[in-house]
Amino acid sequence: MIPWTHLDTVQIPNDGGELKLSQRGDEFSIKLSGKRGELMNSRVFNSEKVLSQLGCAHIKPHHDAHILVGGLGMGYTLAAALKAVNADSVVTVAELIPEVVKWNEGPLGHCAGMPLQDPRTKVHIGDVKELLISRQPRFDAILLDVDNGPKGLTHSDNDWIYSEDGLKDIYDTLNPNGMLAIWSAGPDYLFSVRLKKIGFRVDTRDVQARPGKGSKHTIFLAKKL
């Protein structure tokens, strides 16, 4: 068994703990400090990919779309979003932690095919909230994988995204018929109710972490009518 090699440790803002990047052969892992365990693994990314596929499914091939990806992670959501849109589209990815961007610019980026090098990619280093409070329609799809879901785990400021106030701002930031897609570790009935209260048409999908196997994750699909 090849041992894990620790590559880097960074602090999550606002006392969110530490993120630790490790490598074993061609496998990468990002873990939270303490007993909170592994957040991401480069071999387990199916639900992150499906998040983009479902969130961008409504976009027509001829449409020059603008997509927002909240949370870079290991780049799989971003890479799938780029595959879902045409050559004239723009995909903005917001990442709170600058070091995560650097990891994806380095060896970690090869896992998802170096999506940061795609000329359609724009990087916003900072809280995705900064791009969601304009209340001006600008995005055709918003794909959020910034935490464990409606019950935040890594960053308490993420609670705003799942609140009524946050969802109202997100609704206003979507173009007509735009789609909000949110990754979650599991289902949350009350969150679906909250989305409907804002005015979204809501659907949920259970997606396995690996194609045909592994734990199931939930993707909330909320369309602006």
CYANA upper distance limits for C-alpha pairs under 8 A (distance plus 0.5 A):
  2 ILE  CA     24 ARG  CA      6.68
  2 ILE  CA     25 GLY  CA      7.40
  3 PRO  CA     24 ARG  CA      6.61
  4 TRP  CA     22 SER  CA      6.72
  4 TRP  CA     23 GLN  CA      6.02
  4 TRP  CA     24 ARG  CA      5.18
  5 THR  CA     22 SER  CA      5.91
  5 THR  CA     23 GLN  CA      5.68
  5 THR  CA     24 ARG  CA      6.72
  6 HIS  CA     20 LYS  CA      7.95
  6 HIS  CA     21 LEU  CA      6.76
  6 HIS  CA     22 SER  CA      4.91
  6 HIS  CA     23 GLN  CA      7.06
  7 LEU  CA     20 LYS  CA      8.12
  7 LEU  CA     21 LEU  CA      6.00
  7 LEU  CA     22 SER  CA      5.75
  7 LEU  CA     23 GLN  CA      7.48
  8 ASP  CA     20 LYS  CA      6.34
  8 ASP  CA     21 LEU  CA      5.77
  8 ASP  CA     22 SER  CA      7.72
  9 THR  CA     18 GLU  CA      7.05
  9 THR  CA     19 LEU  CA      6.10
  9 THR  CA     20 LYS  CA      4.97
  9 THR  CA     21 LEU  CA      6.88
 10 VAL  CA     18 GLU  CA      6.04
 10 VAL  CA     19 LEU  CA      5.81
 10 VAL  CA     20 LYS  CA      7.15
 10 VAL  CA     99 GLU  CA      7.58
 11 GLN  CA     15 ASP  CA      8.23
 11 GLN  CA     16 GLY  CA      7.85
 11 GLN  CA     17 GLY  CA      6.51
 11 GLN  CA     18 GLU  CA      5.02
 11 GLN  CA     19 LEU  CA      6.84
 12 ILE  CA     16 GLY  CA      5.34
 12 ILE  CA     17 GLY  CA      5.97
 12 ILE  CA     18 GLU  CA      6.10
 12 ILE  CA     19 LEU  CA      7.32
 12 ILE  CA     97 ILE  CA      7.50
 12 ILE  CA    154 THR  CA      8.34
 12 ILE  CA    155 HIS  CA      8.08
 13 PRO  CA     17 GLY  CA      8.41
 13 PRO  CA     97 ILE  CA      8.35
 13 PRO  CA    155 HIS  CA      8.17
 14 ASN  CA    155 HIS  CA      7.96
 16 GLY  CA    154 THR  CA      6.16
 16 GLY  CA    155 HIS  CA      5.87
 16 GLY  CA    156 SER  CA      8.08
 17 GLY  CA     32 LEU  CA      7.49
 17 GLY  CA     33 SER  CA      6.61
 17 GLY  CA    154 THR  CA      8.00
 18 GLU  CA     32 LEU  CA      6.29
 18 GLU  CA     33 SER  CA      5.61
 19 LEU  CA     30 ILE  CA      7.04
 19 LEU  CA     31 LYS  CA      6.18
 19 LEU  CA     32 LEU  CA      5.44
 19 LEU  CA     33 SER  CA      6.79
 20 LYS  CA     29 SER  CA      8.46
 20 LYS  CA     30 ILE  CA      5.99
 20 LYS  CA     31 LYS  CA      5.70
 20 LYS  CA     32 LEU  CA      6.92
 20 LYS  CA     33 SER  CA      7.63
 21 LEU  CA     28 PHE  CA      7.69
 21 LEU  CA     29 SER  CA      6.30
 21 LEU  CA     30 ILE  CA      5.19
 21 LEU  CA     31 LYS  CA      7.23
 22 SER  CA     28 PHE  CA      6.21
 22 SER  CA     29 SER  CA      5.73
 22 SER  CA     30 ILE  CA      7.02
 23 GLN  CA     27 GLU  CA      6.18
 23 GLN  CA     28 PHE  CA      4.99
 23 GLN  CA     29 SER  CA      6.86
 24 ARG  CA     28 PHE  CA      6.91
 27 GLU  CA     41 ASN  CA      7.91
 27 GLU  CA     42 SER  CA      6.34
 27 GLU  CA     43 ARG  CA      7.34
 28 PHE  CA     41 ASN  CA      6.31
 28 PHE  CA     42 SER  CA      5.76
 28 PHE  CA     43 ARG  CA      8.45
 28 PHE  CA    108 LEU  CA      7.53
 29 SER  CA     38 GLU  CA      7.51
 29 SER  CA     39 LEU  CA      8.26
 29 SER  CA     40 MET  CA      6.28
 29 SER  CA     41 ASN  CA      5.04
 29 SER  CA     42 SER  CA      6.98
 30 ILE  CA     38 GLU  CA      6.50
 30 ILE  CA     39 LEU  CA      6.22
 30 ILE  CA     40 MET  CA      5.68
 30 ILE  CA     41 ASN  CA      6.99
 31 LYS  CA     36 ARG  CA      8.29
 31 LYS  CA     37 GLY  CA      6.07
 31 LYS  CA     38 GLU  CA      4.60
 31 LYS  CA     39 LEU  CA      5.72
 31 LYS  CA     40 MET  CA      7.44
 32 LEU  CA     36 ARG  CA      6.17
 32 LEU  CA     37 GLY  CA      6.05
 32 LEU  CA     38 GLU  CA      6.72
 32 LEU  CA     39 LEU  CA      7.11
 33 SER  CA     37 GLY  CA      7.68
 40 MET  CA     44 VAL  CA      7.81
 40 MET  CA     45 PHE  CA      8.49
 40 MET  CA     73 GLY  CA      7.98
 40 MET  CA     74 MET  CA      7.98
 41 ASN  CA     45 PHE  CA      7.79
 42 SER  CA     74 MET  CA      7.52
 42 SER  CA    111 CYS  CA      7.05
 44 VAL  CA    209 ALA  CA      6.33
 44 VAL  CA    210 ARG  CA      6.27
 45 PHE  CA     49 LYS  CA      6.88
 45 PHE  CA     76 TYR  CA      7.25
 45 PHE  CA    209 ALA  CA      6.64
 45 PHE  CA    210 ARG  CA      7.12
 46 ASN  CA     50 VAL  CA      6.68
 46 ASN  CA    207 VAL  CA      8.30
 46 ASN  CA    208 GLN  CA      7.34
 46 ASN  CA    209 ALA  CA      5.69
 46 ASN  CA    210 ARG  CA      5.58
 46 ASN  CA    211 PRO  CA      6.76
 47 SER  CA     51 LEU  CA      6.55
 47 SER  CA    183 TRP  CA      8.39
 47 SER  CA    207 VAL  CA      6.18
 47 SER  CA    208 GLN  CA      6.70
 47 SER  CA    209 ALA  CA      5.78
 47 SER  CA    210 ARG  CA      7.85
 47 SER  CA    217 HIS  CA      7.25
 48 GLU  CA     52 SER  CA      7.52
 48 GLU  CA     76 TYR  CA      6.68
 48 GLU  CA     77 THR  CA      5.67
 48 GLU  CA    145 ASP  CA      8.29
 48 GLU  CA    183 TRP  CA      7.89
 49 LYS  CA     53 GLN  CA      6.98
 49 LYS  CA     76 TYR  CA      6.31
 49 LYS  CA     77 THR  CA      5.65
 49 LYS  CA     79 ALA  CA      8.39
 49 LYS  CA     80 ALA  CA      5.99
 50 VAL  CA     54 LEU  CA      6.43
 50 VAL  CA     77 THR  CA      8.48
 50 VAL  CA     80 ALA  CA      8.35
 50 VAL  CA    207 VAL  CA      8.16
 51 LEU  CA     55 GLY  CA      6.42
 51 LEU  CA     77 THR  CA      7.34
 51 LEU  CA    143 LEU  CA      7.51
 51 LEU  CA    181 ALA  CA      7.05
 51 LEU  CA    182 ILE  CA      7.80
 51 LEU  CA    183 TRP  CA      7.13
 51 LEU  CA    219 ILE  CA      7.04
 52 SER  CA     56 CYS  CA      6.33
 52 SER  CA     77 THR  CA      6.29
 52 SER  CA     78 LEU  CA      8.13
 52 SER  CA     80 ALA  CA      6.17
 52 SER  CA     81 ALA  CA      5.61
 52 SER  CA     84 ALA  CA      8.09
 52 SER  CA    143 LEU  CA      7.12
 52 SER  CA    181 ALA  CA      8.30
 53 GLN  CA     57 ALA  CA      6.35
 53 GLN  CA     80 ALA  CA      7.15
 53 GLN  CA     81 ALA  CA      7.38
 53 GLN  CA     84 ALA  CA      7.11
 54 LEU  CA    181 ALA  CA      8.11
 54 LEU  CA    221 LEU  CA      8.28
 55 GLY  CA    141 ALA  CA      6.81
 55 GLY  CA    142 ILE  CA      7.92
 55 GLY  CA    143 LEU  CA      7.06
 55 GLY  CA    179 MET  CA      6.48
 55 GLY  CA    180 LEU  CA      7.17
 55 GLY  CA    181 ALA  CA      5.74
 55 GLY  CA    221 LEU  CA      7.44
 56 CYS  CA     81 ALA  CA      7.54
 56 CYS  CA     84 ALA  CA      6.84
 56 CYS  CA     85 VAL  CA      8.18
 56 CYS  CA    141 ALA  CA      6.81
 56 CYS  CA    179 MET  CA      7.92
 57 ALA  CA     84 ALA  CA      8.03
 58 HIS  CA    179 MET  CA      8.42
 59 ILE  CA     63 HIS  CA      7.08
 59 ILE  CA     65 ALA  CA      7.85
 59 ILE  CA     85 VAL  CA      7.85
 59 ILE  CA    140 ASP  CA      8.17
 61 PRO  CA     85 VAL  CA      7.15
 61 PRO  CA     86 ASN  CA      6.66
 62 HIS  CA     86 ASN  CA      7.50
 63 HIS  CA     85 VAL  CA      8.41
 63 HIS  CA     86 ASN  CA      7.81
 63 HIS  CA     89 SER  CA      8.19
 64 ASP  CA     85 VAL  CA      8.16
 64 ASP  CA     86 ASN  CA      7.14
 64 ASP  CA     87 ALA  CA      8.41
 64 ASP  CA     88 ASP  CA      5.91
 64 ASP  CA     89 SER  CA      5.04
 64 ASP  CA     90 VAL  CA      8.18
 65 ALA  CA     85 VAL  CA      7.43
 65 ALA  CA     86 ASN  CA      8.31
 65 ALA  CA     88 ASP  CA      8.17
 65 ALA  CA     89 SER  CA      5.21
 65 ALA  CA     90 VAL  CA      6.85
 65 ALA  CA    139 PHE  CA      8.05
 65 ALA  CA    140 ASP  CA      6.54
 66 HIS  CA     89 SER  CA      6.34
 66 HIS  CA     90 VAL  CA      5.36
 66 HIS  CA     91 VAL  CA      6.35
 66 HIS  CA     92 THR  CA      8.10
 66 HIS  CA    138 ARG  CA      7.69
 66 HIS  CA    139 PHE  CA      5.67
 66 HIS  CA    140 ASP  CA      6.12
 66 HIS  CA    141 ALA  CA      7.63
 67 ILE  CA     81 ALA  CA      8.16
 67 ILE  CA     89 SER  CA      8.44
 67 ILE  CA     90 VAL  CA      6.79
 67 ILE  CA     91 VAL  CA      5.16
 67 ILE  CA     92 THR  CA      6.65
 67 ILE  CA    139 PHE  CA      6.12
 67 ILE  CA    140 ASP  CA      6.35
 67 ILE  CA    141 ALA  CA      5.50
 67 ILE  CA    142 ILE  CA      6.49
 67 ILE  CA    143 LEU  CA      8.19
 68 LEU  CA     91 VAL  CA      6.35
 68 LEU  CA     92 THR  CA      5.38
 68 LEU  CA     93 VAL  CA      6.38
 68 LEU  CA     94 ALA  CA      8.07
 68 LEU  CA    139 PHE  CA      7.14
 68 LEU  CA    141 ALA  CA      6.86
 68 LEU  CA    142 ILE  CA      5.27
 68 LEU  CA    143 LEU  CA      6.60
 69 VAL  CA     77 THR  CA      7.88
 69 VAL  CA     78 LEU  CA      7.00
 69 VAL  CA     91 VAL  CA      7.65
 69 VAL  CA     92 THR  CA      6.59
 69 VAL  CA     93 VAL  CA      5.07
 69 VAL  CA     94 ALA  CA      6.75
 69 VAL  CA    142 ILE  CA      6.56
 69 VAL  CA    143 LEU  CA      5.28
 69 VAL  CA    144 LEU  CA      6.43
 69 VAL  CA    145 ASP  CA      8.24
 70 GLY  CA     93 VAL  CA      6.41
 70 GLY  CA     94 ALA  CA      5.56
 70 GLY  CA     95 GLU  CA      7.22
 70 GLY  CA    128 VAL  CA      6.31
 70 GLY  CA    142 ILE  CA      8.03
 70 GLY  CA    143 LEU  CA      6.53
 70 GLY  CA    144 LEU  CA      5.03
 70 GLY  CA    145 ASP  CA      6.35
 70 GLY  CA    146 VAL  CA      6.44
 71 GLY  CA     93 VAL  CA      7.28
 71 GLY  CA     94 ALA  CA      6.23
 71 GLY  CA     95 GLU  CA      5.55
 71 GLY  CA     96 LEU  CA      7.94
 71 GLY  CA    128 VAL  CA      8.30
 71 GLY  CA    144 LEU  CA      7.11
 71 GLY  CA    145 ASP  CA      5.93
 71 GLY  CA    146 VAL  CA      5.34
 72 LEU  CA     77 THR  CA      7.89
 72 LEU  CA     78 LEU  CA      7.40
 72 LEU  CA     93 VAL  CA      6.89
 72 LEU  CA     94 ALA  CA      7.24
 72 LEU  CA     95 GLU  CA      6.06
 72 LEU  CA    100 VAL  CA      7.96
 72 LEU  CA    101 VAL  CA      7.85
 73 GLY  CA    100 VAL  CA      7.57
 74 MET  CA    104 ASN  CA      7.14
 74 MET  CA    108 LEU  CA      7.47
 74 MET  CA    109 GLY  CA      7.50
 74 MET  CA    111 CYS  CA      8.03
 74 MET  CA    112 ALA  CA      7.59
 75 GLY  CA     79 ALA  CA      6.55
 75 GLY  CA    104 ASN  CA      7.51
 75 GLY  CA    109 GLY  CA      7.39
 75 GLY  CA    111 CYS  CA      8.44
 75 GLY  CA    112 ALA  CA      6.17
 75 GLY  CA    114 MET  CA      8.25
 75 GLY  CA    115 PRO  CA      7.18
 76 TYR  CA     80 ALA  CA      6.64
 76 TYR  CA    112 ALA  CA      5.83
 77 THR  CA     81 ALA  CA      6.67
 78 LEU  CA     82 LEU  CA      6.80
 78 LEU  CA     91 VAL  CA      8.13
 78 LEU  CA     93 VAL  CA      7.57
 78 LEU  CA    115 PRO  CA      7.14
 79 ALA  CA     83 LYS  CA      6.96
 79 ALA  CA    112 ALA  CA      6.78
 79 ALA  CA    113 GLY  CA      7.77
 79 ALA  CA    114 MET  CA      8.47
 79 ALA  CA    115 PRO  CA      5.78
 80 ALA  CA     84 ALA  CA      6.82
 81 ALA  CA     85 VAL  CA      7.20
 81 ALA  CA     91 VAL  CA      7.82
 82 LEU  CA     86 ASN  CA      8.29
 82 LEU  CA     91 VAL  CA      7.34
 82 LEU  CA    115 PRO  CA      8.29
 82 LEU  CA    120 ARG  CA      8.18
 85 VAL  CA     89 SER  CA      6.72
 87 ALA  CA    120 ARG  CA      7.92
 88 ASP  CA    120 ARG  CA      7.92
 89 SER  CA    120 ARG  CA      6.98
 90 VAL  CA    120 ARG  CA      5.42
 90 VAL  CA    121 THR  CA      6.70
 90 VAL  CA    122 LYS  CA      7.78
 91 VAL  CA    120 ARG  CA      6.52
 91 VAL  CA    121 THR  CA      5.52
 91 VAL  CA    122 LYS  CA      6.68
 92 THR  CA    121 THR  CA      6.30
 92 THR  CA    122 LYS  CA      5.04
 92 THR  CA    123 VAL  CA      6.26
 92 THR  CA    124 HIS  CA      7.48
 93 VAL  CA    121 THR  CA      7.75
 93 VAL  CA    122 LYS  CA      6.73
 93 VAL  CA    123 VAL  CA      5.60
 93 VAL  CA    124 HIS  CA      6.53
 94 ALA  CA    123 VAL  CA      6.54
 94 ALA  CA    124 HIS  CA      5.07
 94 ALA  CA    125 ILE  CA      6.30
 94 ALA  CA    126 GLY  CA      6.93
 94 ALA  CA    127 ASP  CA      7.30
 94 ALA  CA    128 VAL  CA      5.82
 95 GLU  CA    100 VAL  CA      7.97
 95 GLU  CA    101 VAL  CA      7.67
 95 GLU  CA    123 VAL  CA      8.12
 95 GLU  CA    124 HIS  CA      6.86
 95 GLU  CA    125 ILE  CA      5.59
 95 GLU  CA    126 GLY  CA      6.24
 95 GLU  CA    127 ASP  CA      7.18
 95 GLU  CA    128 VAL  CA      7.53
 96 LEU  CA    125 ILE  CA      6.14
 96 LEU  CA    126 GLY  CA      4.78
 96 LEU  CA    127 ASP  CA      5.53
 96 LEU  CA    128 VAL  CA      7.82
 97 ILE  CA    101 VAL  CA      7.69
 97 ILE  CA    125 ILE  CA      7.46
 97 ILE  CA    126 GLY  CA      7.55
 98 PRO  CA    102 LYS  CA      7.08
 98 PRO  CA    125 ILE  CA      6.71
 99 GLU  CA    103 TRP  CA      6.66
100 VAL  CA    104 ASN  CA      6.85
101 VAL  CA    105 GLU  CA      6.75
102 LYS  CA    106 GLY  CA      6.82
103 TRP  CA    107 PRO  CA      7.46
103 TRP  CA    108 LEU  CA      6.23
103 TRP  CA    109 GLY  CA      7.45
104 ASN  CA    108 LEU  CA      5.57
104 ASN  CA    109 GLY  CA      4.58
104 ASN  CA    110 HIS  CA      8.35
104 ASN  CA    114 MET  CA      7.75
104 ASN  CA    116 LEU  CA      7.94
105 GLU  CA    109 GLY  CA      6.07
105 GLU  CA    114 MET  CA      7.68
105 GLU  CA    116 LEU  CA      7.42
106 GLY  CA    110 HIS  CA      8.24
107 PRO  CA    111 CYS  CA      8.43
109 GLY  CA    113 GLY  CA      6.82
109 GLY  CA    114 MET  CA      5.15
109 GLY  CA    115 PRO  CA      7.80
109 GLY  CA    116 LEU  CA      8.34
110 HIS  CA    114 MET  CA      5.69
114 MET  CA    118 ASP  CA      8.06
115 PRO  CA    121 THR  CA      7.89
116 LEU  CA    121 THR  CA      6.54
116 LEU  CA    122 LYS  CA      8.41
116 LEU  CA    123 VAL  CA      8.42
117 GLN  CA    121 THR  CA      7.76
124 HIS  CA    128 VAL  CA      8.45
126 GLY  CA    130 GLU  CA      7.96
127 ASP  CA    131 LEU  CA      8.45
128 VAL  CA    132 LEU  CA      7.23
129 LYS  CA    133 ILE  CA      6.89
129 LYS  CA    161 ILE  CA      7.95
132 LEU  CA    169 ASP  CA      6.75
132 LEU  CA    170 ILE  CA      6.08
132 LEU  CA    173 THR  CA      6.69
133 ILE  CA    169 ASP  CA      6.08
133 ILE  CA    170 ILE  CA      7.70
133 ILE  CA    173 THR  CA      7.93
134 SER  CA    169 ASP  CA      8.02
134 SER  CA    173 THR  CA      7.23
135 ARG  CA    169 ASP  CA      6.05
135 ARG  CA    170 ILE  CA      7.80
135 ARG  CA    171 TYR  CA      8.44
135 ARG  CA    172 ASP  CA      5.24
135 ARG  CA    173 THR  CA      5.44
136 GLN  CA    172 ASP  CA      6.54
136 GLN  CA    173 THR  CA      5.57
136 GLN  CA    174 LEU  CA      8.28
137 PRO  CA    172 ASP  CA      6.38
137 PRO  CA    173 THR  CA      4.74
137 PRO  CA    174 LEU  CA      5.39
137 PRO  CA    175 ASN  CA      5.25
137 PRO  CA    176 PRO  CA      8.33
138 ARG  CA    173 THR  CA      6.30
138 ARG  CA    174 LEU  CA      6.39
138 ARG  CA    175 ASN  CA      6.26
139 PHE  CA    173 THR  CA      6.92
139 PHE  CA    174 LEU  CA      5.39
139 PHE  CA    175 ASN  CA      6.10
139 PHE  CA    178 GLY  CA      7.54
140 ASP  CA    174 LEU  CA      6.45
140 ASP  CA    175 ASN  CA      5.91
140 ASP  CA    176 PRO  CA      8.29
140 ASP  CA    177 ASN  CA      8.10
140 ASP  CA    178 GLY  CA      5.10
140 ASP  CA    179 MET  CA      7.03
141 ALA  CA    174 LEU  CA      7.43
141 ALA  CA    178 GLY  CA      5.92
141 ALA  CA    179 MET  CA      5.21
141 ALA  CA    180 LEU  CA      6.32
141 ALA  CA    181 ALA  CA      8.09
142 ILE  CA    174 LEU  CA      8.07
142 ILE  CA    179 MET  CA      6.83
142 ILE  CA    180 LEU  CA      5.32
142 ILE  CA    181 ALA  CA      6.70
143 LEU  CA    180 LEU  CA      6.60
143 LEU  CA    181 ALA  CA      5.36
143 LEU  CA    182 ILE  CA      6.47
143 LEU  CA    183 TRP  CA      8.48
144 LEU  CA    180 LEU  CA      8.30
144 LEU  CA    181 ALA  CA      6.76
144 LEU  CA    182 ILE  CA      5.30
144 LEU  CA    183 TRP  CA      6.78
145 ASP  CA    149 GLY  CA      8.18
145 ASP  CA    182 ILE  CA      6.71
145 ASP  CA    183 TRP  CA      5.67
145 ASP  CA    184 SER  CA      8.09
146 VAL  CA    158 ASN  CA      7.88
147 ASP  CA    152 GLY  CA      6.20
147 ASP  CA    153 LEU  CA      6.64
147 ASP  CA    154 THR  CA      6.69
147 ASP  CA    155 HIS  CA      7.88
147 ASP  CA    158 ASN  CA      7.73
147 ASP  CA    184 SER  CA      8.14
148 ASN  CA    152 GLY  CA      6.21
148 ASN  CA    153 LEU  CA      6.35
148 ASN  CA    154 THR  CA      8.24
148 ASN  CA    183 TRP  CA      8.04
148 ASN  CA    184 SER  CA      5.91
148 ASN  CA    185 ALA  CA      5.89
149 GLY  CA    182 ILE  CA      7.93
149 GLY  CA    183 TRP  CA      6.69
149 GLY  CA    184 SER  CA      4.49
149 GLY  CA    185 ALA  CA      6.56
149 GLY  CA    186 GLY  CA      8.03
150 PRO  CA    159 ASP  CA      7.62
150 PRO  CA    162 TYR  CA      6.07
150 PRO  CA    184 SER  CA      7.59
150 PRO  CA    188 ASP  CA      7.94
150 PRO  CA    191 PHE  CA      7.44
151 LYS  CA    159 ASP  CA      7.87
152 GLY  CA    156 SER  CA      6.69
152 GLY  CA    158 ASN  CA      6.78
152 GLY  CA    159 ASP  CA      6.65
158 ASN  CA    162 TYR  CA      7.90
159 ASP  CA    163 SER  CA      6.89
160 TRP  CA    165 ASP  CA      7.70
160 TRP  CA    166 GLY  CA      5.72
161 ILE  CA    166 GLY  CA      5.25
161 ILE  CA    167 LEU  CA      6.75
162 TYR  CA    166 GLY  CA      6.74
162 TYR  CA    167 LEU  CA      6.84
162 TYR  CA    191 PHE  CA      8.05
163 SER  CA    167 LEU  CA      6.60
164 GLU  CA    168 LYS  CA      6.56
164 GLU  CA    194 ARG  CA      7.26
164 GLU  CA    195 LEU  CA      8.44
164 GLU  CA    198 ILE  CA      7.70
165 ASP  CA    169 ASP  CA      6.96
166 GLY  CA    170 ILE  CA      6.74
167 LEU  CA    171 TYR  CA      6.49
167 LEU  CA    195 LEU  CA      7.67
167 LEU  CA    198 ILE  CA      7.50
168 LYS  CA    172 ASP  CA      6.88
168 LYS  CA    198 ILE  CA      6.71
169 ASP  CA    173 THR  CA      6.78
170 ILE  CA    174 LEU  CA      7.01
171 TYR  CA    198 ILE  CA      8.22
171 TYR  CA    200 PHE  CA      8.35
171 TYR  CA    224 LYS  CA      7.17
174 LEU  CA    178 GLY  CA      5.82
174 LEU  CA    179 MET  CA      7.77
174 LEU  CA    180 LEU  CA      8.44
174 LEU  CA    224 LYS  CA      7.67
175 ASN  CA    224 LYS  CA      8.29
176 PRO  CA    224 LYS  CA      6.69
176 PRO  CA    225 LEU  CA      7.09
177 ASN  CA    223 LYS  CA      6.67
177 ASN  CA    224 LYS  CA      5.45
177 ASN  CA    225 LEU  CA      5.94
178 GLY  CA    223 LYS  CA      6.37
178 GLY  CA    224 LYS  CA      5.91
178 GLY  CA    225 LEU  CA      8.44
179 MET  CA    221 LEU  CA      7.39
179 MET  CA    222 ALA  CA      6.27
179 MET  CA    223 LYS  CA      4.98
179 MET  CA    224 LYS  CA      6.77
180 LEU  CA    220 PHE  CA      8.34
180 LEU  CA    221 LEU  CA      6.42
180 LEU  CA    222 ALA  CA      5.50
180 LEU  CA    223 LYS  CA      6.67
180 LEU  CA    224 LYS  CA      8.40
181 ALA  CA    219 ILE  CA      7.10
181 ALA  CA    220 PHE  CA      6.01
181 ALA  CA    221 LEU  CA      5.18
181 ALA  CA    222 ALA  CA      6.81
182 ILE  CA    219 ILE  CA      6.05
182 ILE  CA    220 PHE  CA      5.57
182 ILE  CA    221 LEU  CA      7.25
183 TRP  CA    217 HIS  CA      7.96
183 TRP  CA    218 THR  CA      6.67
183 TRP  CA    219 ILE  CA      5.28
183 TRP  CA    220 PHE  CA      7.13
184 SER  CA    217 HIS  CA      6.53
184 SER  CA    218 THR  CA      5.56
184 SER  CA    219 ILE  CA      6.52
184 SER  CA    220 PHE  CA      8.15
185 ALA  CA    216 LYS  CA      8.11
185 ALA  CA    217 HIS  CA      5.34
185 ALA  CA    218 THR  CA      6.56
186 GLY  CA    216 LYS  CA      7.83
186 GLY  CA    217 HIS  CA      5.75
186 GLY  CA    218 THR  CA      5.57
187 PRO  CA    217 HIS  CA      8.27
187 PRO  CA    218 THR  CA      6.18
188 ASP  CA    192 SER  CA      7.20
189 TYR  CA    193 VAL  CA      6.98
190 LEU  CA    194 ARG  CA      6.73
191 PHE  CA    195 LEU  CA      6.77
192 SER  CA    196 LYS  CA      6.84
192 SER  CA    202 VAL  CA      7.26
192 SER  CA    220 PHE  CA      8.17
193 VAL  CA    197 LYS  CA      6.69
194 ARG  CA    198 ILE  CA      7.05
195 LEU  CA    199 GLY  CA      7.26
195 LEU  CA    200 PHE  CA      6.20
195 LEU  CA    201 ARG  CA      8.34
195 LEU  CA    202 VAL  CA      7.46
195 LEU  CA    222 ALA  CA      7.54
196 LYS  CA    200 PHE  CA      5.46
196 LYS  CA    201 ARG  CA      6.71
196 LYS  CA    202 VAL  CA      6.93
199 GLY  CA    224 LYS  CA      7.60
199 GLY  CA    225 LEU  CA      7.91
200 PHE  CA    222 ALA  CA      5.79
200 PHE  CA    223 LYS  CA      5.77
200 PHE  CA    224 LYS  CA      5.68
200 PHE  CA    225 LEU  CA      7.07
201 ARG  CA    222 ALA  CA      5.94
201 ARG  CA    223 LYS  CA      5.62
201 ARG  CA    224 LYS  CA      7.21
201 ARG  CA    225 LEU  CA      7.47
202 VAL  CA    220 PHE  CA      7.65
202 VAL  CA    221 LEU  CA      6.15
202 VAL  CA    222 ALA  CA      5.04
202 VAL  CA    223 LYS  CA      7.06
203 ASP  CA    220 PHE  CA      6.63
203 ASP  CA    221 LEU  CA      5.57
203 ASP  CA    222 ALA  CA      7.01
204 THR  CA    218 THR  CA      7.23
204 THR  CA    219 ILE  CA      6.12
204 THR  CA    220 PHE  CA      5.15
204 THR  CA    221 LEU  CA      6.33
205 ARG  CA    218 THR  CA      6.17
205 ARG  CA    219 ILE  CA      5.71
205 ARG  CA    220 PHE  CA      7.21
205 ARG  CA    221 LEU  CA      8.36
206 ASP  CA    216 LYS  CA      6.56
206 ASP  CA    217 HIS  CA      6.10
206 ASP  CA    218 THR  CA      5.15
206 ASP  CA    219 ILE  CA      6.97
207 VAL  CA    216 LYS  CA      5.84
207 VAL  CA    217 HIS  CA      5.73
207 VAL  CA    218 THR  CA      6.65
207 VAL  CA    219 ILE  CA      7.82
208 GLN  CA    212 GLY  CA      7.13
208 GLN  CA    213 LYS  CA      6.55
208 GLN  CA    214 GLY  CA      6.24
208 GLN  CA    215 SER  CA      6.12
208 GLN  CA    216 LYS  CA      4.75
208 GLN  CA    217 HIS  CA      6.53
209 ALA  CA    213 LYS  CA      7.44
209 ALA  CA    214 GLY  CA      5.79
209 ALA  CA    215 SER  CA      6.10
209 ALA  CA    216 LYS  CA      6.43
209 ALA  CA    217 HIS  CA      7.19
210 ARG  CA    214 GLY  CA      6.02
210 ARG  CA    215 SER  CA      8.39
